[in-house]
Amino acid sequence: MRIVAEYDFNNGKGAVLSKYKYEYKEILDVIHAVDASVYKNKISKEKTMKDETLFAPTEINPAFKKEFGDRGWKSQRIKCDYIYGTLLDGYRKDTGSKGAFREMDFIKPSKKIGVEVQFGKYAFMVYNVCAKMTIFHNEGIIDTGIEIVPVQNFAKDMSSGVSCFEQFAWDLAKRGISDIDIPVLILGIDQ
C-alpha cells in the first residue's frame, strides 16, 4: 500500500517528525509491506447484486498486525471501571460489563506514540482521535498519535461500508482543535 494523503491535526506531523522519526520510518515500512491486492475477494451476486472483486477490511487488519508485530509494536489495553455517573432510583445495574477495556492497536514499547489502523465505520475514526487517543494520553501512555485510514478511492472498493480520509479530514478541520487534543498525523492510504 502507499500513502497518498495526510492531514496534520494539532501539529501531529511536526510532533512525529521531531520526536519519532525512527518509529515513523517503521510505520511507512509497514504500510508499504501490506499488499492490498492479496486481500481482494470475489463477492457473490447475492451479497452485492453483481459479481465484484472487493477488498476485505477484516482480512487486511491482520496483515497490519503481523507487520507491526514483526517490528516490536504491541496493542495495549486500559481496563474500564464503569463507576462514573449516578444510577437513578429503581434502576437495576447490569453486572455483565466486567472485563471492559479500551485498546490501542499499536504502541511502541518505551515510546509514547500510538497507531490506529481503521478500516471501519466513520464513528470509529473520530472516536480514535477525539476520545481514545486523549484517554491514552491522560493515562500517560502516549503523547502523539497516527491514524491510518483509506482514501475514498480505496474505500469505495471495500466489501463493507468503510469511511474515508477525505470525510475524516474535513470534519476534523471543521471541528477545530480543543485544548485536550493531542498531536495526530492522519495518513490516507491507497492500494
C-alpha positions as CSV (number, residue, x, y, z in Angstrom):
1,M,0.0,0.0,0.0
2,R,1.0,3.6,-0.3
3,I,0.4,6.9,1.5
4,V,-1.4,9.3,-0.8
5,A,-2.7,11.9,1.6
6,E,-2.0,13.3,5.1
7,Y,-3.8,15.6,7.5
8,D,-1.9,17.3,10.2
9,F,-4.1,17.5,13.3
10,N,-2.8,19.7,16.1
11,N,0.8,19.7,14.7
12,G,0.8,15.9,14.6
13,K,3.3,15.8,11.7
14,G,5.7,18.1,13.5
15,A,5.5,16.0,16.7
16,V,6.0,12.7,14.8
17,L,9.0,14.0,12.8
18,S,10.7,15.7,15.7
19,K,10.2,13.0,18.4
20,Y,9.5,9.8,16.5
21,K,11.5,9.8,13.3
22,Y,12.6,6.2,13.6
23,E,9.2,4.9,14.5
24,Y,7.7,6.9,11.6
25,K,10.1,5.1,9.2
26,E,8.8,1.8,10.7
27,I,5.2,2.8,10.1
28,L,6.0,3.7,6.5
29,D,7.7,0.3,6.1
30,V,4.6,-1.4,7.5
31,I,2.3,0.4,5.1
32,H,4.4,-0.4,2.1
33,A,4.8,-4.1,3.2
34,V,1.0,-4.7,3.2
35,D,-0.1,-5.8,-0.3
36,A,-3.8,-5.0,-0.6
37,S,-4.2,-7.0,-3.8
38,V,-3.8,-10.2,-1.7
39,Y,-7.0,-9.3,0.2
40,K,-9.4,-9.0,-2.7
41,N,-12.3,-11.4,-2.6
42,K,-14.9,-12.2,-5.2
43,I,-18.3,-11.3,-3.5
44,S,-21.3,-13.3,-4.7
45,K,-24.2,-11.8,-6.5
46,E,-26.5,-12.5,-3.5
47,K,-24.4,-10.0,-1.5
48,T,-23.9,-7.2,-4.0
49,M,-26.4,-7.7,-6.8
50,K,-23.4,-8.2,-9.2
51,D,-20.2,-10.2,-9.1
52,E,-17.5,-7.9,-7.8
53,T,-14.0,-8.3,-6.6
54,L,-13.6,-6.1,-3.5
55,F,-11.1,-5.6,-0.7
56,A,-12.0,-7.4,2.6
57,P,-11.1,-5.0,5.5
58,T,-11.3,-7.8,8.0
59,E,-8.5,-9.6,6.2
60,I,-6.3,-6.5,5.8
61,N,-6.2,-5.8,9.5
62,P,-4.3,-9.0,10.4
63,A,-1.7,-8.1,7.8
64,F,-1.1,-4.8,9.6
65,K,-1.0,-6.6,12.9
66,K,1.7,-9.0,11.6
67,E,3.8,-6.3,10.1
68,F,3.7,-4.1,13.2
69,G,4.3,-7.1,15.4
70,D,7.4,-8.1,13.4
71,R,8.8,-4.6,14.3
72,G,8.0,-4.8,18.0
73,W,4.8,-2.8,18.1
74,K,2.1,-4.2,20.5
75,S,-1.5,-3.5,21.3
76,Q,-2.3,-2.1,24.7
77,R,-5.5,-2.2,26.8
78,I,-6.8,0.0,29.5
79,K,-9.3,-1.6,31.9
80,C,-12.6,0.3,32.1
81,D,-14.2,0.6,35.5
82,Y,-17.7,1.8,34.9
83,I,-18.1,3.7,38.2
84,Y,-19.0,7.2,36.9
85,G,-22.4,8.8,36.9
86,T,-25.4,8.1,39.1
87,L,-28.0,5.4,38.5
88,L,-31.5,6.6,39.1
89,D,-33.7,5.1,41.8
90,G,-35.3,1.9,40.8
91,Y,-32.8,1.1,38.0
92,R,-31.1,-2.2,38.5
93,K,-27.4,-2.2,37.3
94,D,-26.4,-4.9,34.8
95,T,-23.3,-6.6,36.0
96,G,-22.3,-8.0,32.6
97,S,-19.7,-5.4,31.8
98,K,-16.9,-6.9,33.8
99,G,-13.7,-7.0,31.7
100,A,-14.5,-4.0,29.7
101,F,-11.5,-2.2,28.2
102,R,-10.2,0.3,25.6
103,E,-7.4,-0.8,23.3
104,M,-4.9,1.0,21.2
105,D,-3.9,-1.0,18.0
106,F,-0.2,-0.4,18.2
107,I,2.2,1.2,20.7
108,K,5.9,1.0,20.5
109,P,7.2,-0.1,23.9
110,S,9.2,2.6,25.8
111,K,7.9,5.2,23.3
112,K,4.8,7.4,23.6
113,I,3.4,7.1,20.1
114,G,0.2,5.2,19.3
115,V,-1.1,4.0,16.0
116,E,-4.6,3.1,15.0
117,V,-5.5,1.4,11.7
118,Q,-9.1,2.0,10.8
119,F,-10.9,0.2,8.0
120,G,-14.2,0.6,9.8
121,K,-17.1,2.9,10.1
122,Y,-16.6,6.7,10.3
123,A,-17.6,6.9,14.0
124,F,-14.5,4.8,14.9
125,M,-12.2,7.2,13.1
126,V,-13.5,10.2,15.0
127,Y,-13.6,8.3,18.3
128,N,-9.9,7.2,17.9
129,V,-8.6,10.7,17.5
130,C,-11.0,12.7,19.6
131,A,-11.5,10.3,22.5
132,K,-9.4,7.2,22.6
133,M,-6.0,8.9,21.9
134,T,-6.9,11.5,24.5
135,I,-7.7,8.8,27.1
136,F,-4.4,7.0,26.4
137,H,-2.6,10.4,26.7
138,N,-4.3,11.1,30.1
139,E,-3.1,7.6,31.3
140,G,0.5,8.6,30.4
141,I,0.8,6.0,27.6
142,I,1.0,8.2,24.5
143,D,1.7,11.8,23.7
144,T,1.4,11.6,19.9
145,G,-0.8,9.5,17.5
146,I,-1.0,8.3,14.0
147,E,-4.3,7.2,12.4
148,I,-4.1,5.2,9.1
149,V,-7.3,5.2,7.0
150,P,-8.2,4.5,3.4
151,V,-8.8,7.4,1.0
152,Q,-12.1,7.5,-0.9
153,N,-10.7,5.8,-3.9
154,F,-9.7,2.8,-1.8
155,A,-12.8,2.8,0.5
156,K,-15.2,2.5,-2.5
157,D,-13.7,-0.9,-3.3
158,M,-14.1,-2.4,0.2
159,S,-16.6,-5.2,0.8
160,S,-18.1,-3.4,3.8
161,G,-19.2,0.2,4.4
162,V,-15.9,2.0,5.2
163,S,-15.4,5.7,5.7
164,C,-12.6,7.6,4.1
165,F,-9.8,10.0,4.8
166,E,-11.4,12.9,2.9
167,Q,-14.6,12.9,5.1
168,F,-12.5,12.5,8.3
169,A,-10.1,15.3,7.5
170,W,-12.9,17.7,6.5
171,D,-14.7,17.0,9.8
172,L,-11.6,17.5,11.9
173,A,-10.9,20.7,10.1
174,K,-14.4,22.0,10.7
175,R,-14.4,20.7,14.3
176,G,-11.2,22.5,15.2
177,I,-8.7,21.7,17.9
178,S,-9.6,21.5,21.6
179,D,-7.2,22.1,24.4
180,I,-7.4,18.4,25.3
181,D,-6.5,17.1,21.8
182,I,-3.1,15.5,21.3
183,P,-1.0,15.8,18.1
184,V,-2.1,13.3,15.5
185,L,-1.0,12.7,11.9
186,I,-3.7,11.1,9.8
187,L,-2.4,9.1,6.9
188,G,-4.6,8.3,3.9
189,I,-3.6,5.2,2.1
190,D,-4.5,3.5,-1.2
191,Q,-3.7,0.2,-2.7
